[in-house]
Amino acid sequence: MTECYDTLWSLIRTWEGSVAPALSFESAEGRPVTISYGSLFQKICAKAKDLTHTTVPLPFPCIKTPENITDLFANLLVGNDLLMLDEKGEAPGSIVLDPVPDLEPAVPGSTYREGVPEGHTLFFTSGTTSKSKAVVLSTKALLCACKNGQSLAACGPDDTILAVLPLSHVFGFICSFLWGLCYGACIALGRTLREIFLDPGYFKPTIISAVPAMMDVFVRGGCLNPELRLVIIGAAPAKPELLKALSDKGIEAHLGYGLTETASGIALHTDDPDPLAFTPCPGANITIEEDGEISVVTDSIMDGYLNADTSAVLKDGKFYTGDFGFLDENGRLHVTGRKKDIIVLPNGTKIFLPEYETELMAVLGHEDIAVKDAGGHITLFVGSPLPNGMTTEDVSNAVDSFNLRKPRDHQIGNIVYEDRPLPRTATDKVMRYLLHAGY
């Protein structure tokens, strides 16, 4: 089933009277219990009647409890815009939450309260090359993203989806939460970080969405339950070894490609032998621009950024992703890198930073590194602690060996040793813009 709901209310009203489990969570007694779709419907409607509509976006901590989820849906139904924060109520980086300007309602149509457009969700971008921006997404965009994913990897009433990812990030919100609720699955609300790797055995999910680093620990730690049939991996590239390990366990694994600005899903790996060959979602019209940048037209595109200009990325309904890529002869999308991950040298040649970093990780035997242009020098940043007794002299010698294979103007010109791990986003991407900036 790939029905796309026009509004959140059109989805939620289908839950009325259903006894199927919607949410699974740990009770006060320490055992897993469930709430039915019908009960969740009643709780949302009761809460919505007690709420008032405001034109100012409301800071909303995304806590994985039935009460918080009830509040989330009820606020959106009465037209309140929600600024999606982590469970501590914090925004990434140095985002200033106050004052928050009004948003013009942009979604017409019938909602729970007659004449009141449904609210927006505002998710922060990952902020790897610049400070995070708040992305304004309509409920229609979120629901269309769920339909796009369902078209390529389906879930249903027999599935339990474990929500281990933060719901304050659009990948976690769509792929481990809203997608399942659109198609009748039960959402298992993951517990604390202390228990995250015990949750598969506790909730016995059939589907998990995760970032590669998290899934790698699940696999290496023997944490995955035998009922697991499907894994969705996103937010960063996954190593072939991880995909093979999942396949060896009989688990179907799909890598996804999307951005916060497109409510996550643009494309998903399906049946191609190359795990990095993505099948475009049926609702995504992808174009490769003259310079190789990927652009897309889809119903899941954002309305815009909060308090920031969109003219560079959003033109005539087309979103320019900032990623380079190509479409192969089978129409599969291949993503080759970020525009902002490229250093342009004075002679006009370009260095693609992730490729450099991959080579250096292999030479150094240390993965907590990053490369950027700092003061006109190609600079290697090394996080601490160094592994297995490695010294700074070992690092310097390895970099010298690396440089011997590169033209002079392509060589690492400086090494900066940090006294702590490099700053990363919640999806484990290094925030280059913070390096050597007193983070």
N, C-alpha and C positions, 0 to 999 in steps of 0.2 A: 504494500500500500504506500503510495507516494502522494497522497492528498496534501495540498498546501492550504492551510487556514489563512484567511485574509486578516483576521484579528486574533488577538489572544483570547478574547471572550468567546469567539467561535470555536476555539479549541476547548476551553475550560468547561463550557456548557455541555460538551459531549461526555464529561466525566460524571454528570449527575446520575446517581443511582447505581453506579458501577461498584461492584464488590472486589474488583481486581486490585492487587496491591500496587500502590503508586510509589510509596516511600518505605524504605527499610532503614532502621537506625537502631542504635544501642539504647536500651531502656535503662532506667535508674538502677534496675536490678542486675545489669550487666549482660543481658541477653538480647539478641536481635528481635525486634518487633516491627510490625508494618502498619501503615495507614492506607486505607483503600482510596481509590480515585473519588468515590462518592463522598467519603468523609472529608477529603481534601477540598473538594468543591464546596461543601457546606461551610468549612472553616474560612475559605477565601471570601465567599459571599458575605458571611457575617462580619468579617474584618472590614471589607470594603464599605459596608454601611456605616461604619464608625469613623471613616476617614474623610478628610476634606481635601479638596483639590487646591494645589498651590502652583504658581508659575515659576517658582524657584527650584532648581534641582536639589534633591535631598541627598546628602551623604548617606550611603547605605552599606554598612559592613556585611559582607557576604559570608554569613555563618551557616554551617551545614546543620541546621536543625529544622524540624517541621514548622516551628513557630516563625522562624525567619523566612522560610520559603513562602509561607502563607502571607506574611507581610509584603514580600516582594511582589507577588502576583496581585494582591489587593491594591497596592499603590499604583501599579501600572494600569490596572483596570479603571481607576478613578482619574487617570490622566497625569499622575505625578511622574516627573523625570527623576531617575535614580543615578547617582554618581557611585559606581561600583567600586567599593574599597575592599581591602583584605579583611581577614577576620578580626584584626586589631583595630579596624577603622582607619587604616593609614593608606595613603596614596603613594605610588612609587616616586623615588627621587625627591626633588624639592618642589613638587606640585603644591601650589597655594590653593586651598579650597575656598577661602573666603576673601572677598565676596564672589558669589557665583551669579553671573548675569542670567536674566530670563531667557528661555528658549521659546521660539515661536512654534506652536503646535503644527505638525506637518503631516499627520495621518488622519484623513477624514474617515467617516463611516460610523457604523453602529457599534457601540461599546456597552460595557455593563451599565454605565450611567449615561442616559440618553443625551446626545449632543456633546459629550466630552470625549475628545480624541484620546486614545490610549497613550500612556507615557512612553518616554524613551529610556533606554539604558545607555549610560555613558561609560565605556570601557577605556582604560588607558593603554596606549601602545607600549611595546616592550622597551623602547628607549635605548637602543643599542648604539646608535650613532648621534643622537641628540636627545634632549630632554623629552620625556613622555608627553603626549598630547591626549586629551580626552576625546574619544570618538563617539559621535552621537548616532545611535542605531535605533530605528523604529522597531516596534514589535513585528511589523510585516517583514522587515529585513531578517530578523532572527528566525522567524518561522520559515521563510524561504530558504535560509541556510540549512535548516533541518531537512527540508524536502530534498535539497540538493544531495546531502549526505545519504539519505534514505534511498535515493535512486541508484546508488553505487554499492552501498553496503547496508543491508537492511537489518533492523531490529524489530522485535514484536513482543506480544504479551508473554511469551515463554522466556523472555530474557530478563536478566538482572544486570544492570550496568553499575559498576562501582565508580563512584565519584571521588577520586583521589586528588584530582587537580583542583586548584583554587577556582571558585566560581566567579571570582573577580576578574579573571582573564577569559576572553571570549572563546578560546579553544576549549577550556574546561566547561564553561557555561553551556556551549552548544553541544559538544561531543560527549560529555559525561552527564548531562542533565536534561536540557530542554528537548534534545533529539529523542531521547527515550520516552519522555512524557507525551510527545506528539504521536507516538506509535504504540503506546500501551505497555511499555516495559516498566519494570520496577527499578527505581533509582535507590541504590544503597548509599547512604550518606556516610562517606569515609570519616573515620574518627580522627584523633589527634596525630600529629607528626610522630609521636612516640610509638603509635600503633599502626602506622601506615603500611608497614610490610607484613603485618599480621592480618590486615583486612581481607585479603583474598580468601584466606582460610576461614575467616569469621563469617563473611557474607556470601561466599561461594558464587561469585558473579560469573556470568557467561560472556560478558564484554567488559573490557577496561580500555579507557583512553588515557594515554600518558605521554610524557616527553621521553626522549631516548634514554637519558641518564637514569630516570626513575625505573623504566622498564628493564634496563640492564641490571639494576640491583635486584629487581624482582626475580629475574631469570637466574642470576649468579647465586642468589641466596636461597633458591628453591622455594620461593614464596607463592608461586602460582598454583591455584587449585585445579583439580582435574576437570571441573565443569566448564572451565574457560574455553571458549571457542573462537573468540574474535578480539583482536587488539587493534586499536587505532592509535598511530603514533604521529605526533605533529610537533610544531614549533621549532624543530631543528632536525638536521639530517641524522639518519640512523646508520650505524655501521653494518655492513653485510653480515658480520658474525652474529649480531643480535637477531637479525631477521632469520638467519639459518637456525639459530638455537630455538626460536619460536616455532619455526616450521618443523623441526625435529620432534617437537612436543605435540605436533598435530594441531597447532593453533594458527588460524588464519590471521595474517598481519597485513595491515594496510598503512602506508605512509600517506599523509595528507598535506596539501599545500593551500594556504590561505593566509589572510591578514586580518588584523582587527578591523580595518576599514571595510572589509567585505564580509563581516560577521563570520569569519573563519573560512568556510569551505569555498574553494574555487575548483579544485581538482583532487582526485584521489587515485592512488595506485590500485589497479584492479587485477588484471590477468596477464600483464606483460611480463616477460622474463626479466626485464630490467626493472628493479624495484624503484628506480628514480624516474620512470616513465609514467606520468600521471594522466589519467583519463579525465578530461574536463567534465565538470558537472553539467547535466543537461540544461540548467538555467544560466550557464556562464558562457558568454560569447567572448572568446579570447583572441586577441590580435597581437602579433609581434611587430612593434614599431620599427621604423627605419634604422634606429640606433641599436636595436635588439631588445629594447625594454618591453616587458609584458604589460599589456593593458587589458582591461576586462569590462564588459557591460553585463550586469547581473542585478536582479531584484534585491539582492542582499547587500548592496552598496550603502555605505553610511550616508546620512544627511549632511555631514560635515564635521569639522572639529569645533570643539568649544573654545571660543576666544582665540582662534587662530585661523589664518588664511588657508583656503583650500585650492586656490587657483592653480597652483603648480601640479596638483595631483588629480583634481576632479574637473573635467572639461566636457561639457555637453553630455553628461550622464556617463562618461567613460572614466574609469579609475586607472591611473597610471601607478603601477605597483612599486616602482623603484627597483624591481628585479630584472635581470637579464635572463633570456631563455630562448627556446625555439620549439617549434612544432615539428615532429618527425613525419615520415610518410604515412604513418597510421593515425595521424592526428593527435598523438600523445604529446603532452607538454613536458619539456625538460627545463628545469631551473638551473641556471649556471652561476648565479651570484647576484650580489647587491651592487647597485651603482655606487653607493657610498662606501663600499668595501674595496674601492679601487683607488690607488695612488697614481696620479699622472705625473711622470717625471719631466724634468725640464726639456728633455729631447723628444717629448711627445709619447714615449712608450708608457705602457700601463702595467701596474702590478696588482694582481688580484689577491688581496690580503688573506682570505681563507685558505687559498692554495699554499701560500707561504707558511701559514700557521700549521697546516697539516704536515708539510715537509719538516718543519722545525720540531713538531711534536715527536715525529719518528726519530729524528737525529738526537734529540735531548732525552727522550724517554720521560717527558714531563708534559702534561696536558694543560696545566694552568698558565697559559701564555697568551699573548696577543701582540699584534704588530700594528703600528700606525705611523703616520708621518708626524714627527714631533720636532718643530723648529727646523724643518728642511732636511732632517735626517730620518732614514728608515730605522725605526726604533723598536726593539724587542722589549716588551714588558714581561717580567717573570714573577709569578705569584709565589708566595711561600706558604707552607714549608716546602723545601726541595725534597724529592723522594729518595729513599734508599741510600742515604748518606752522600748524595750528590753535593758537590761544592760549587761555589761561583766560578772557580777555576775550570771545573768540568764543563760548566755551561759555556764559558768563554772559548774553550777549546772546540766544543761542538759547533759553536757559531762560526769559528774560523774555518772549520771543515766545510760547513754549509756555504760560506762565502766563496770558497775556492771554486765552487760549481756555478757561480753567478758572475755576470758582467760587473765591472767595478761600480757602475751607478745603480746596480740592483742589489748591492750588498747591504747587510745589516750594519749600520754605522754607529749604533749606540745600544747599550743594554741597561735597562733600569730594573733594579731588584726591589720589589715591594716587600713590606714587612708583614703582609697578610695576603690571603687569597684575593685574586682580582675581582672587582665588583661585577656582579652578574644579575641579570633579570630573574624573575621567578621561573622562566623557562630555560635557564642555564646558559643564556647568551651573554658574552662579555660586553659590558657597557664601555665602549672605546672612548666615548666623549668624556668619561670621568678619569681616564688614565692620566697620571701626572698632573692632576688638578686638585690635589688635596682631598681626595675622597675619603 
